[in-house]
């Protein structure tokens, strides 16, 4: 059993076969996966949530990279996603 602690499932490199890539991870023994929710910056931090809602073995995180912290506004912090 494996745990993937840092997966960017929303990346454009998975656009053509995202579901198949997720299935390959599961088939390879990944039984827990942390989908990283930072997307393309503060406006997209919830991008990992749909994966956690769809797959019971995928969990989501929400965060902002330090180099994008300057883009963070009070509106981002007040939003419950």
C-alpha positions, 0 to 999 in steps of 0.5 A: 500500500502506498500514500501519495502525499503531494499530487497536482491532479489538476495539471494540464499534463493530465488533461487528456487522460486524468481519470486513467492516470488516477486509475493507474495510481490506484492499480499500482497500490496507491490507497491514499492520495493528497491532491494539492489545491493551489492551482494557478494561484489564490483564485483556484485554490479549491481545484483539488476538492472535486477529486476528493469528492469523487474518489473516497481515497483522495483527500484535498488540501488548499493553500497558496505558494509563498511566491503567490502570497502577494496575490492573496486578498481578504476575499480569498481568506473569507471564502469557504470552499 
